[in-house]
Amino acid sequence: MKKRLVCLFLMVCVLLTGCMPQKNNTMEENRKRVIVILKAMDSIHWMEVADGLRQAANDKNISLTILYPKQESDTDTQLDMLQDAIDSEPDALAVAPCDAVAAQEYMVHAREQGIKTMYIDEEVNAPIGMPYIGSDNTLIGQMAAETLQTQMPARSGAKVAVIAGSQEQTTHNRRVEGFEAYIRDHTDFELTEICRVNNSSSAGARQEMERLAEMYPDLDAVFCTSAMMTIGALQQKKRDGLDNLRLVGVDTQSDALTAVQDGDILAMVSQNGYEIGYRTIETMVDAMNGKTVKEHTYVENRVIIQTNVKSFLSEYYKEGRES
């Protein structure tokens, strides 16, 4: 494993979080120190995760540092941050890995150093016993497929496709697996293709949507495994005038929910980023206090369609979180 300088970590903290925790008195010095490394901060989902982290850290009197690379494809940058975080010896460390396999060695090393470790948003199969906080992503895929089955006009052999994020991330892989299994076992739909966008960007999804429309002019629906990609697919759908193409996506991103309200997106499967962030800090606090924490802490997922989007928005933002 590469060894990095702690000073690099400190510099990154200043650049990405704006300031470092100041230890001005005994109470401040006695606060538990935790680090959370996210995949990026380029979408509303990650901003809401960060909001939940900050609120919980404030409520629990925890010293929190949030780090993230520029985009989800910056795996090496994130691994450098992860190593620097370990070298700084925090009390607890959580990561949403850009590369689930590459991050495992670092997380095992951190645990061996006595750091309380867990995964956030990205469920990793190994090592066993390392807690995960986030969505049941296989369930999300199943819910998306079931939504297409129940919400699309009945037609035998409807053609569907998937635009998914990086294969290095279990989040996207499990959403694809759940979707694919439900389509195979419960419908007569034809799954034409599974496309991949490495950084889960809207631009990448636009390109894939354009290609899919050319290859399958009779395509009925597309499942996108993130809100950013759903928005990209929607932009291309409008550009090509594909009024009958149904889109289903994931996340509670406000622009995507507005598109559901307007009828441009068929459905979004929700995952509450704020709750993911808040419950991560709660789990970290329990672990640091010696409590046994669950291996999986799943947040609720709901299907949002045009008929319930207004009530969902009213409930979701009642706590005053900004869109």
N, C-alpha and C positions, 0 to 999 in steps of 0.2 A: 504494500500500500504506500502511495506517495506521502511523503512528509511535507507539510506546508508550514510556513511561518505564521505564528499567531498575530504578528503585526499586520499581515495582509488581511486577516479576518477583522481586526479592529478597524482598519481603513474601510473595508466593505460595509461594516456596520454604520459608520458615519455617513457613507454615501447613500445607502439604501434606506436607512431608518431615520436619518436626519439628525440623530443625536445618540449619545451613549448614556446609559444609566449613570447618574452621578451618586457616588457614595458619600453623602455629606454628613451623615450621623450614624449612630449605632443601629437605629431602627432600619435605615436604608441598607446598611451592610448585612444585616441579618435576614433580609428578604431572600427567598429562594430565587435563583436565576435560571430562566428557561430560554431556549432558542427554538424557533420554528422556522423551517426552511420550506418555502412554497415553490411551486413549479414556475410561477411567473406572477406578474401583477398587471396583465394586459387585458383583463376581462372583468366584468362586474362580479362574476362568481368569486374570483380571488380577492377582490376588494371587500366583498362581504365576509369571506372567511377571515380576512385580516381584522375587520371591524369586530367580529365575534371574539377573536383572540384578544384584542386590546381591551374590550369591555370586561371580559372574564378576568384578565390579568389585573385590571384596576379593582374589580370587585374582590378578588382573592389576595390583593396586595402582593403580587408577583412581579419581579423584574423581567420584562419580556423584550427580546430582540427578534424581529422578523426579517428574514433574508430571502432573496429570490433572484434568479437570473433574469435577463432581459426577456427571453421567451422560452417556451417549453422545450425547444430543441437544443438549448444550451446545456447539454448534459455535463460536459467537462467543467464548466463554470460552477454548476451546482455541486459537483463532487468536490471541487476545491473549497467551496463554502462549507461543505459538510466536514471535511477534514479540519479546517480551521476552527469550526465550532467545537469539535471533539477536543482539539488541543487547548481550547480556552476553559475546559472542564466545567461546563454548566451542571446544574443539578438535574436537569431533564432536557431531552432533545426530541423533537418531532420533525418528520420530513415527509413531504409529498414528492416522491422521487420522479425525476424526468425519465430515468432509466431504472426500473424496479430491480433488475438483476444486479446492475453495477453498484447500487446503493447498499445491497445486503452486507457486503464485506465491511463497509464502514459502520453500519449500524450494529453489527455483531461486535466489532472492536469497541464501539462506544459503550455497549452494555458490559463488556469485560472490564472497562475502566470504572464501572460503578455508576454510570450515567443512566437514568431512567429513560428508556427509549420507546418510541412508538411511531406508527405510520398514520398520516392524516390524508384523507381523500383518496389515496392510492393503496389499495389492499395488496399486500405482498404475501405470497404463500409461505415463505420461510424467512427467518427462523421461527419455529413454533414458539408460541407464547409471547410474541411481541405484539402489543395491542394495536388495534386499528380503529380509527374513528372516521366514519363517513357513510356513504350509501352502500346498499347491497346492489352492486352494479349488474350482476346477473339478473336480478329481479327487474331492474330498470329496462334492460333489453327485452325481457318478456312482456313488461307492461307496454312498451312501445309497439311491439308486434300485435298484441291483443287489441290495442287501440285502433290500429289500422284495420284489423279484422272486423271490429264492431262499428267503426265510424265511416268506412268507405262503402260506396254503393256495392251491393252484391254482384260480383262478376267472377266467373270461373277463370282461374289461371292468371289473375292479376299479376303484373310484373312489378317487383320492388327491388330496390338497391340500398346499399349502406355506404355512407361516407363517414369513416372512422378516423380517430387520431392514431398516434404512433403505436406500432406493435411492441415497443419497449415499455409501454405502460399497461398495467393490468386493468386499470379502469376501463379503457376503451376495449380491450380484448374481451373482458367479461360482458360488457354491454353487447358486443357483437355476438358472443356465444349464446347469451340469453335470447337475443332476437332471432338468431339462426335456428336455435332449437325449437322455439315456439312456432316459427314459420313452417318448419319441417313436420312437427308433430300435430299441429292443430289447424293448419290451413292448406288450401291447394294453391297458394301463391307460388310464383316462380321467383326465386332469389337470383337475380341476374348477375350481380357483381358486388364485391366488397372492396371499396377504394380506401386508400390510406393517405392522410395528410399529416406529415411528421410533426408539425408544430401546432396542429389544431387551429389553424388560422382561417379567417373568413376568406382571404384571398385564395388560399389553397382549395377551399371548398368550392369557390366560384369556378375555378378551373376544372375541378372534377365534375361539377354539375353540368358545365358546358359540354364536357366530353361524354358524359352519360346520356345527355339529351340527343347528341348526334348519333350515338351507337344504338340507343333504344328509343326511337321516336314515340313508341307506344307505352313508355314507362308510366306506371300509375302512382308510385310513391317512393319516397326516399327517407330513410332513417339516418339522422346525423347524431353522432355521439357526444356533441357539445353544443352549447348555444351559439358560440362564435361561428362554428361551421354551419349551423342552421341558418344564421343570418346571411352568410356567404352564399349558400345554396338558394336562399330566397331572393337575393339580389339578382342572381343569374336566371332564376325562374321568371322574374318580372321582365328582365331584359329580353328573354326569348319568348315571352308571351305564353308561358306554359300554365294557363289558368286552371287546368284540370289536374295538375300534378299536386299530390298531397305531401306535405312535409311534417315529420315528427322529430322533435329534438329533445334535448336534456338541459336542465338548469332553470333557474328562476330569474333569468336576465330580463330586465324591464323592456328592452326593445323587442325581444322575442315575444314576450307576453302581450305587448301592444299589437304585434302582428297576429297573434291568436285572436285577440279581440276583434281585429279588422277582418278576420277570415282568411288571411294570407298564409298562415301556418295552421295546420290541422290541430296539432296538440304539442304540448311540452310536458315531459315528465319532470316533476320538480325535485330539486334537492336544495335544502336550505343551507347555503354557505355560512351564514351567520351562526346557525346552530352547530355546524361542524366545528367552526372555530371556537365557540364558547365551550362546547363539550370536550374539546381537546385540552384546554386549560384545566377544566374540572378533573379530567382523567389524570393529567400530569400531577395535579395537587394531591389527589388520592394516592398515586404511586409514590410520590415523595414523602407522604405521611405514613408509608408502610402498609397501606390498604391493598387488598387483592383487587385488581381491576379486570374487567371482562376482556377476553381476547378480541371480541367484535362489539363495537358500539355503533349500531346502525341508526341513522336518522330516517325520518319518515319520507316516503316518496309518494307523490300523488299525480294523477293524470289531470292536466289542465286543458280544457277545451273551451270553445267559444261560450258555451252555456254556463260555465262556472268561473270564468276568468275574473270577472268583476268581484265576486265574493272572495276569491282567493287573494286578489290584490289588496282588498280592504283588510283582510286578516293578516296578510304577510307584512304590510307596512304600518300596522297599527302601533308598533313600538317606535315609530318615528325614523326608521332607517331610510336613508336616502336612496333613490333609484339611480 
